[in-house]
Amino acid sequence: MKNNLKYTRNIGIAAHIDAGKTTTTERILFYTGINHKIGEVHDGTATMDWMKQEQERGITITSAATKCEWLYNNKIYKINIIDTPGHVDFTVEVERSLRVLDGMVALFSAVDGVEPQSETVWRQADKYKVPRIGFVNKMDRQGADFFNVCEQIKKNLNANCLILQIPIGIENNFKGVVDIISKKAIIWDEKNYGTSYKITSIPEELIKITNKYRNILLETISEYDDEIMSKYFKNPNEISENEIISSIKKSTINLDIVPLICGSSFKNKGVQVMLDTICRYLPSPIDIKETKGINPKTEKKEIRKHNSNEPFSALAFKIATDSFVGRLAFFRVYSGKLKSGTYILNSRSGNKERISRIYQMHANKQNPINLIEAGDIGAAVGFKNIKTGDTLCDENYPIIFEKISFPDPVIGLAIEPKYKSDIEKMSLALSKLSEEDPTFIVRNDKYTGQTIISGMGELHLEIILDRMEREFKVKVNKGNPQVEYKEALTNSIEHREIYKKQTGGRGKYADILFRLEPGKKGSQGLEFINKVKGGNIPKEYIPSIEKAFKEAIKNGPLYGYELENAKVILIDGSYHSVDSDQLSFELASKIGFKNAAKKTNTIILEPIMKLEVLTPPENMGNIVGDINKRRGIIQGMEENRSNLKIIKALIPLSELFGYVTILRTLSSGRATSTMEFYNYKPAPSNIYDKIILKKLKK
Ligand SMILES: Nc1nc2c(ncn2[C@@H]2O[C@H](COP(=O)(O)OP(=O)(O)OP(=O)(O)O)[C@@H](O)[C@H]2O)c(=O)[nH]1
């Protein structure tokens, strides 16, 4: 079939945990004919939750991609869907998916409204400028209130919501919706899993409210559309349905408005209309015309038009190990086409790679295809060296797209294999798992020699250990969870390092003079500036110096924790025409960093978490008192519609281990909490003693 980009949609479904993402995706697969039966999360039969751990726990852990087709307005639309996890420990899955998607369906629970993780995914979508529609799910549940959720979205997410539907009935009695644009009612059939529905006239009692919201709709879109505005003032009845639809699409793509609809995925109501809404308002790859990047050779900006006739370019957004096909790299094609069996350039590594096979993904199943074109999402095998965020391109037209940024892991765990003979198996498992997951990091503690694995939270590490046991057959002993601190320089130092070795034959020589400084506030990693004049250090050695410093800052001078940031200004140096080589300069930089860093003043930074507790009012005093005792700072208190108090606080991670159990005790099991990384802050001095004591004990 010809790839008609106009009728392609690449979308993600994202929300707070349990809002119903997987349930909704399962309905989509059923109504689009991909599945002949509806899979349910609670039965462990959801297609998209294919991992054993997902089925057992009823949560999504890894984002799954699939493709389906939907007939809208007499055209077949091809929709690539990514179902993402809601739990904050797996936020990386949302981040990387949003980076390559053109649109998002933000799901909300009609009862719980905007929840902490809804805010996180919303911010992530803002960051990547992803147009979105909102689907207020669970309209059948007791306490459901569509208009209240709309108000919360406006207030808490600062969104310009555009209500497109009025619910018909509510809770147990939820039957369907009034479509404000067509002024028609859609009532779902209770039988046949909602596959059939009636389109009828608006129930008498909803005419007034429909007219009210139709007016609000026209007013809102006319703010962004002069033509609609002038017609609206002359005679609103003259504005046609098609004009309204194309105006909404334009403003949605420009991120000016967010269309809102509602339904109940579990009760099979509203999902077909959601698919129509995706086709109607979310952008096709050609609505977003181009992607910007940098040509690594000229270092100049370039663009790739989203078009199959342009040179090939794609972004790898996920690496997964599959037991049958091996290492699978998921990628989004921005321009050109790729045939299986051909070569591409990985512009990060500079290596040419042969793509032996290309697949269209359906959860964990691969359907082999020969060709993939601009606008599409697929997976491939054959890569020797590939990382999440790599740009893949035509070797004659190299380009590097903006990288995906990932948060640093904050919780660590010391592990060792249960059986000595498993050492190699363990290191293979760890390297495969960290290749898949950029927020899972493995390091050796420089003081204790232990292997420390670190991740986004306790659940994240629990799942990693579970996967090690099941997929790689390695059992491990583990220590208690520990905080992954960071170190920060507070002053700058100038240092000269001369690395010299005379061995009789060709020796080694490198001389560098550099300044080591704290990095820019809020920045991460190394900023490297080369100020060497007149070829005192030949150009070809500079990248080795930069690489060595980048590596060196992973081991801070105080306790070996990673430096939050640093700036290195290479000022001068000298070389020897025979003895100098890249390795000499690399070693001079590594040793130079250690020696310079020893002379700096370094402090410890500790991760601070954003904690949100939901509790009955009578337990609030106890919980707030406890938060204060744990060095927490209360940020605010609110009340939700069920009269529960919401306590928001910033609190050091080191005070939050086992918090779920503590909260249970404080509230007799009635309060719940969510936490999410906020920032790093200088730790009080007693933390230094704690760290040293721990390391000495080991
Ligand atoms: N009553 C009702 N329950 C729903 C609805 N949609 C989902 N659920 C239930 O809510 C629970 C969570 O649904 P999921 O689809 O797993 O939610 P999710 O957002 O994918 O969850 P995570 O992936 O773990 O973040 C399940 O028990 C569903 O059956 C709905 O429309 N009405």
The ligand as a Gaussian input file, in Angstrom:
#p B3LYP/6-31G(d) Opt

LIG

0 1
 N      -15.052000       1.526000      35.960000
 C      -14.084000       1.680000      35.075000
 N      -12.897000       1.096000      35.278000
 C      -11.926000       1.281000      34.351000
 C      -12.132000       2.061000      33.189000
 N      -10.990000       2.050000      32.475000
 C      -10.108000       1.297000      33.158000
 N      -10.672000       0.814000      34.282000
 C      -10.056000      -0.059000      35.303000
 O       -9.001000       0.650000      35.949000
 C       -7.901000      -0.213000      36.229000
 C       -6.646000       0.363000      35.602000
 O       -6.741000       0.306000      34.200000
 P       -5.469000       0.224000      33.238000
 O       -5.969000       0.209000      31.846000
 O       -4.524000      -0.859000      33.668000
 O       -4.793000       1.603000      33.587000
 P       -3.405000       2.120000      33.057000
 O       -3.550000       3.584000      32.963000
 O       -2.993000       1.398000      31.811000
 O       -2.445000       1.710000      34.244000
 P       -0.827000       1.698000      34.244000
 O       -0.389000       1.279000      32.900000
 O       -0.448000       0.705000      35.276000
 O       -0.431000       3.072000      34.575000
 C       -8.278000      -1.579000      35.683000
 O       -8.797000      -2.354000      36.720000
 C       -9.376000      -1.275000      34.668000
 O      -10.289000      -2.335000      34.506000
 C      -13.424000       2.652000      32.995000
 O      -13.700000       3.344000      32.009000
 N      -14.352000       2.431000      33.979000

